[in-house]
Amino acid sequence: MSTSELPLAGRVAYVTGAARGQGRSHCVRLARAGADVIAIDACAPVAEHNGYAAATPEDLAETVALVESEGRKILARHVDVRDADGQRQVVADGVEQFGRLDIVVANAGVLNWGRLWEIPAQQWQDIIDINLTGLFHTVQAAVPPIIEAGNGGSIITISSAAGIKAVPGSAHYCASKFGVVGLTNSLAVELGEFGIRVNSIHPYGTDTPMGNDLSMYKLLQDHPTYIHSFSPGALPTDSLIAPNDISDIVVWLASDASSLVTAAQIPADKGYLKI
Ligand SMILES: NC(=O)c1ccc[n+]([C@@H]2O[C@H](COP(=O)([O-])OP(=O)(O)OC[C@H]3O[C@@H](n4cnc5c(N)ncnc54)[C@H](O)[C@@H]3O)[C@@H](O)[C@H]2O)c1
């Protein structure tokens, strides 16, 4: 396939939470499909109650190298999704450099554990501020230039299986990820007249630092009955999902192959949500 025949040739994508895990995989796969990339990550500890290590500047540098090795351009910056001005600035700079904006992958997120009536208010606030209000800032930064470009577009929000089926031990996270669904579907209706599609993806346990968070096991030890809410899927589930398999869905939603799909919740769960 020549470069101009690639499904996302000439398009530009904005990806949040791009330093590692699913975000890095999405950057690489969007680049391989022909898109240039604007990428942000906090690259620092973001939520005091997380039980897993934060991403680093070296992680984001690795994403940059991987995108460039695909032959595409990338503008990467250390920006926290809670920083509305920072998101607006990097999107504006990216549009100036690359000429347009077509695709958003709102992927940055955090997860931590605790029963709702026992967690500190700050733990609740950090999750809502990052997973939900951070997405609001992403939308405010990215939507005007996508409309302005006049080419339609695709906004992909990363919710969770826990944004469709609530699980115990992370009600604050579930609330944020259910919130992502409401935002996604309202926005899809508002942006339909501009030919811009908005859909959410709902991964189940995925092989990233978040997905391997061992602090979840402490919660399950303390409350063994909670395990029933974390059943296997319909397909064989001997391992966590590979980020690359989520990226298959991201690239499809970003491309014209999904032109009929908007306001949809796409599970990436091996059938877990139906069990
Ligand atoms: N891993 C799973 O099992 C799983 C399952 C369902 C949904 N998800 C969702 O997938 C998305 C990606 O998670 P992942 O599994 O790749 O986890 P991860 O922790 O490996 O990566 C998340 C990235 O987002 C960045 N980030 C977090 N808070 C940020 C902030 N405030 N500003 C900017 N960047 C920030 C982190 O630095 C990190 O690089 C998240 O929204 C998560 O909730 C993950």
The ligand as an SDF file (V2000), in Angstrom:
LIG
                    3D

 44 48  0  0  0  0  0  0  0  0999 V2000
   -5.6900   -1.1710   31.7570 N   0  0  0  0  0  0  0  0  0  0  0  0
   -6.9630   -1.5530   31.9280 C   0  0  0  0  0  0  0  0  0  0  0  0
   -7.2280   -2.6690   32.3930 O   0  0  0  0  0  0  0  0  0  0  0  0
   -8.0830   -0.6330   31.5070 C   0  0  0  0  0  0  0  0  0  0  0  0
   -9.3760   -1.1670   31.4140 C   0  0  0  0  0  0  0  0  0  0  0  0
  -10.4200   -0.3240   31.0270 C   0  0  0  0  0  0  0  0  0  0  0  0
  -10.1830    0.9970   30.7330 C   0  0  0  0  0  0  0  0  0  0  0  0
   -8.9210    1.5040   30.8280 N   0  0  0  0  0  0  0  0  0  0  0  0
   -8.7220    2.9170   30.4890 C   0  0  0  0  0  0  0  0  0  0  0  0
   -7.7880    2.9980   29.4280 O   0  0  0  0  0  0  0  0  0  0  0  0
   -7.1150    4.2660   29.4730 C   0  0  0  0  0  0  0  0  0  0  0  0
   -5.6140    4.0530   29.3460 C   0  0  0  0  0  0  0  0  0  0  0  0
   -5.1390    3.3640   30.4820 O   0  0  0  0  0  0  0  0  0  0  0  0
   -3.8740    2.3560   30.4520 P   0  0  0  0  0  0  0  0  0  0  0  0
   -4.4030    1.0200   30.7490 O   0  0  0  0  0  0  0  0  0  0  0  0
   -3.0710    2.5750   29.2220 O   0  0  0  0  0  0  0  0  0  0  0  0
   -3.1040    2.8760   31.7720 O   0  0  0  0  0  0  0  0  0  0  0  0
   -1.6320    3.4820   31.9800 P   0  0  0  0  0  0  0  0  0  0  0  0
   -1.5880    3.9190   33.4010 O   0  0  0  0  0  0  0  0  0  0  0  0
   -0.6200    2.5250   31.5160 O   0  0  0  0  0  0  0  0  0  0  0  0
   -1.5980    4.7430   30.9980 O   0  0  0  0  0  0  0  0  0  0  0  0
   -2.3480    5.8950   31.2380 C   0  0  0  0  0  0  0  0  0  0  0  0
   -1.5580    7.0930   30.7620 C   0  0  0  0  0  0  0  0  0  0  0  0
   -2.3520    8.2650   31.0180 O   0  0  0  0  0  0  0  0  0  0  0  0
   -1.5190    9.2270   31.6170 C   0  0  0  0  0  0  0  0  0  0  0  0
   -2.2940   10.1130   32.4780 N   0  0  0  0  0  0  0  0  0  0  0  0
   -2.9460    9.7830   33.6090 C   0  0  0  0  0  0  0  0  0  0  0  0
   -3.4560   10.8800   34.1780 N   0  0  0  0  0  0  0  0  0  0  0  0
   -3.1230   11.9190   33.3850 C   0  0  0  0  0  0  0  0  0  0  0  0
   -3.3700   13.3140   33.4560 C   0  0  0  0  0  0  0  0  0  0  0  0
   -4.0180   13.8490   34.4870 N   0  0  0  0  0  0  0  0  0  0  0  0
   -2.9240   14.0950   32.4360 N   0  0  0  0  0  0  0  0  0  0  0  0
   -2.2390   13.5490   31.4070 C   0  0  0  0  0  0  0  0  0  0  0  0
   -1.9320   12.2380   31.3220 N   0  0  0  0  0  0  0  0  0  0  0  0
   -2.3940   11.4380   32.2970 C   0  0  0  0  0  0  0  0  0  0  0  0
   -0.5070    8.4320   32.4310 C   0  0  0  0  0  0  0  0  0  0  0  0
    0.6510    9.2220   32.7470 O   0  0  0  0  0  0  0  0  0  0  0  0
   -0.2400    7.2560   31.5350 C   0  0  0  0  0  0  0  0  0  0  0  0
    0.8200    7.4840   30.6430 O   0  0  0  0  0  0  0  0  0  0  0  0
   -7.5480    4.9090   30.7790 C   0  0  0  0  0  0  0  0  0  0  0  0
   -8.5520    5.8780   30.5160 O   0  0  0  0  0  0  0  0  0  0  0  0
   -8.1270    3.7650   31.5760 C   0  0  0  0  0  0  0  0  0  0  0  0
   -9.0730    4.1910   32.5330 O   0  0  0  0  0  0  0  0  0  0  0  0
   -7.8760    0.7160   31.2090 C   0  0  0  0  0  0  0  0  0  0  0  0
  1  2  1  0
  2  3  2  0
  2  4  1  0
  4  5  1  0
  4 44  2  0
  5  6  2  0
  6  7  1  0
  7  8  2  0
  8  9  1  0
  8 44  1  0
  9 10  1  0
  9 42  1  0
 10 11  1  0
 11 12  1  0
 11 40  1  0
 12 13  1  0
 13 14  1  0
 14 15  2  0
 14 16  1  0
 14 17  1  0
 17 18  1  0
 18 19  2  0
 18 20  1  0
 18 21  1  0
 21 22  1  0
 22 23  1  0
 23 24  1  0
 23 38  1  0
 24 25  1  0
 25 26  1  0
 25 36  1  0
 26 27  1  0
 26 35  1  0
 27 28  2  0
 28 29  1  0
 29 30  1  0
 29 35  2  0
 30 31  1  0
 30 32  2  0
 32 33  1  0
 33 34  2  0
 34 35  1  0
 36 37  1  0
 36 38  1  0
 38 39  1  0
 40 41  1  0
 40 42  1  0
 42 43  1  0
M  CHG  2   8   1  16  -1
M  END
$$$$
